[in-house]
Amino acid sequence: MIGIDECIEPNSYVLTISIDTHAAVINVDLNDKENEIFNNVRYYSLVGDYYYSISNVNNDVYNYRNLKNIFRKTLYEPTYVEMENLGKTMKPIYKQMLEGYKVYDERRYEKSCKIHNMVVYDKILSKFERLNDRYNQLYCYFNPSDAFLGIKLISLHKNMSNANDGIKYELVTPDDIDLSTLSGLIKLSMLVNGKDVVSQVIQEALRAPQIKDNEVIILNGDSIDVIRMSFFVSLIKLIFNDNCSINLIDFSCSHIYSKVSVTKEDKDRAMEYANVDIEAPASTVGKFGGKKYKKQKKIKRTKNVKKSKKTKKYKNRTRKNKS
């Protein structure tokens, strides 16, 4: 068992949320505000890199039931342990699906089923496979059934750990809550706050000018048909007044949106993996979410050393630590 000093703060919350939508990456260069939004977010990606996802109805049923069996109970160890087990369970299943659709290659398989200690890009999440072809889903094999399409609250835990009893994450609600609906977000807000804190913020976002093909949110009655992942996370944090950590389990596509220009260097840098537990204290592992790259210090040369004609500049990458 992991020591009590490695838990998140007592009385804080841990949400585990699944994303089963169509999607595309729209930004790999997050600004400070977006990095702050993704602070304390652990991200499990089925595809693990800039690929289209693969799914079918049978797989959707298995994933949803499996996630509920894993997380929807009181836990006596950090949820990172369950996230790791999920990745180990899903990897051979995903390999079979890649082979079945005849798109298997070693790199794609190796990159799949990864846990990021930080969210390094923003995405558009959509309930439509082709929204005027805007997300370039031509080669998408992700075909979720209507019953599972959306963003689901898998579990909500409250940290009730103490020095005497050890680690305990108590299940707050056994209910299914569809967070890709306005009513679902309001239901979660009422559960935690006793009042609706999200509707006004959503209405303000709808009234604000939106960029075509890069909307913050599109609301269709009660259904949230399109939402930017960063805006979704900001709504969840608003509900919990930032007193939470979030596990995002993403089964959706992560290919680069065709209208976004991204260099190979930016893509590679953004896709650094690091397995650090967000339920460990901040003093131990630092903040999470967003990119943390530092430039290397320049090395002074002596006068006797000749400078080479060509020099290469390198940037340090995030250390791969795991607690």
Residue pairs with C-beta under 8 A, 6 or more apart in sequence:
1 76
1 77
1 166
1 167
2 77
2 78
2 81
2 167
4 161
4 162
4 163
4 166
4 167
5 281
6 78
6 277
6 279
6 280
6 281
6 284
6 323
7 78
7 159
7 161
7 167
7 279
8 14
8 159
8 245
8 278
8 279
8 281
9 159
9 243
10 159
10 160
10 161
10 162
11 158
11 159
11 160
11 243
12 158
12 159
12 243
12 244
12 245
13 156
13 157
13 158
13 159
13 172
13 192
13 240
13 243
13 244
13 245
14 79
14 156
14 157
14 158
14 159
14 169
14 244
14 245
14 246
14 247
14 279
15 153
15 155
15 156
15 157
15 236
15 240
15 244
15 245
15 246
15 247
16 67
16 71
16 79
16 153
16 154
16 155
16 156
16 157
16 246
16 247
16 249
17 151
17 152
17 153
17 154
17 179
17 236
17 246
17 247
17 248
17 249
18 63
18 64
18 67
18 151
18 152
18 154
18 249
18 250
18 251
19 125
19 151
19 229
19 248
19 249
19 250
19 251
19 252
20 55
20 60
20 63
20 144
20 148
20 149
20 150
20 151
20 152
20 251
20 252
21 125
21 126
21 127
21 144
21 149
21 150
21 151
21 180
21 252
22 125
22 126
22 127
22 128
22 129
22 135
22 137
22 140
22 142
22 252
22 253
23 123
23 124
23 125
23 126
23 135
23 229
23 250
23 252
23 253
23 254
24 123
24 124
24 135
24 136
24 137
24 253
24 254
24 255
24 256
24 257
25 50
25 121
25 122
25 123
25 254
25 255
25 256
25 257
25 260
26 121
26 122
26 123
26 124
26 214
26 228
26 257
26 260
27 34
27 121
27 122
27 260
28 120
28 121
28 256
28 262
28 266
28 267
28 270
29 266
29 270
30 38
30 119
30 120
30 121
30 122
30 230
30 290
30 291
32 290
34 122
34 230
34 290
35 289
35 290
35 291
36 289
36 290
37 230
37 233
37 234
37 237
37 289
38 118
38 119
38 230
38 233
38 288
38 289
38 290
39 287
39 288
39 289
39 290
40 244
40 245
40 246
40 278
40 287
40 288
40 289
41 118
41 119
41 233
41 245
41 246
41 248
41 278
41 288
41 289
42 80
42 83
42 115
42 116
42 117
42 245
42 246
42 247
42 248
42 278
42 288
43 115
43 116
43 118
43 119
43 248
43 250
44 83
44 86
44 87
44 113
44 114
44 115
44 116
44 247
44 248
44 249
44 250
45 113
45 114
45 116
45 250
45 254
46 53
46 90
46 94
46 112
46 113
46 250
46 251
46 252
47 53
47 108
47 111
47 112
47 253
47 254
48 111
48 112
48 113
48 114
48 254
49 108
49 111
49 112
49 254
49 271
50 254
50 255
50 256
50 267
50 271
51 108
51 111
51 253
51 254
51 255
52 137
52 139
52 140
52 141
52 142
52 253
52 255
53 140
53 141
53 142
53 251
53 252
53 253
53 254
54 94
54 97
54 98
54 101
54 103
54 141
54 142
55 97
55 141
55 142
55 143
55 144
55 251
56 97
56 143
57 143
57 144
57 145
57 148
59 93
59 97
60 144
60 145
60 147
60 148
61 145
61 148
62 93
63 90
63 148
63 251
64 148
64 152
66 86
66 89
67 86
67 154
67 249
68 154
68 155
70 82
70 85
70 86
71 79
71 82
71 154
71 155
71 157
72 154
72 155
72 171
72 174
73 171
74 157
74 168
74 169
74 170
74 171
75 82
75 157
75 167
75 168
75 169
75 171
76 166
76 167
76 168
76 169
77 167
78 167
78 169
78 277
78 279
79 157
79 169
79 247
79 279
80 115
80 277
80 278
80 279
83 115
83 247
83 249
84 115
84 275
86 249
87 113
87 114
87 115
88 113
90 113
91 109
91 112
91 113
94 109
94 112
94 113
95 104
95 109
95 112
98 104
98 108
98 109
98 112
101 141
103 141
114 273
115 273
115 275
116 273
116 274
117 273
117 274
117 275
117 276
117 277
117 278
117 285
117 288
118 274
118 288
118 289
118 290
118 291
118 292
118 318
119 229
119 233
119 248
119 289
119 290
120 270
120 271
120 272
120 290
120 291
121 254
121 270
122 228
122 229
122 230
123 228
123 229
123 252
123 254
124 135
124 214
124 215
124 226
124 227
124 228
124 229
124 257
125 151
125 180
125 226
125 227
125 228
125 229
125 232
125 252
126 135
126 225
126 226
127 149
127 150
127 180
127 223
127 224
127 225
127 226
128 225
128 226
129 137
129 140
129 143
130 137
131 226
134 213
134 257
135 257
135 258
136 255
136 257
136 258
137 253
140 253
142 251
142 252
142 253
144 251
149 180
150 178
150 179
150 180
150 181
151 178
151 179
151 180
151 224
151 227
151 232
152 176
152 177
152 178
152 179
152 180
153 176
153 177
153 178
153 179
153 184
153 188
154 249
155 171
156 171
156 172
156 173
156 188
156 191
157 169
157 170
157 171
157 172
158 169
158 170
158 172
159 168
159 169
159 170
160 168
160 169
160 170
161 167
161 168
161 169
162 168
172 191
173 191
175 187
177 184
177 187
177 188
178 184
179 185
179 188
179 232
179 236
180 223
180 224
180 227
181 222
181 223
181 224
182 198
182 199
182 202
182 219
182 222
182 223
182 224
183 222
185 198
185 202
185 235
185 239
186 196
186 198
186 199
188 236
188 239
189 195
189 196
189 197
189 198
189 239
190 196
192 239
192 240
193 239
197 238
197 239
198 235
198 238
198 239
201 235
201 238
202 217
202 219
202 235
205 216
205 217
205 231
206 217
206 219
208 216
210 216
213 257
213 259
214 228
215 226
215 228
216 227
216 228
216 231
217 224
217 226
217 227
217 228
217 231
218 224
218 225
218 226
218 227
219 225
233 246
233 248
236 244
236 246
237 244
237 246
245 278
245 279
256 262
256 267
269 291
269 293
269 315
269 317
270 291
272 291
272 317
272 318
272 320
273 320
274 318
274 319
274 320
274 321
274 322
275 320
275 321
275 322
276 285
276 288
276 321
276 322
276 323
277 285
277 322
277 323
278 285
278 288
280 323
284 323
285 321
285 323
286 292
291 318
292 318
293 315
293 316
293 317
293 318
294 315
294 316
295 315
295 316
296 313
296 314
296 315
296 316
301 307
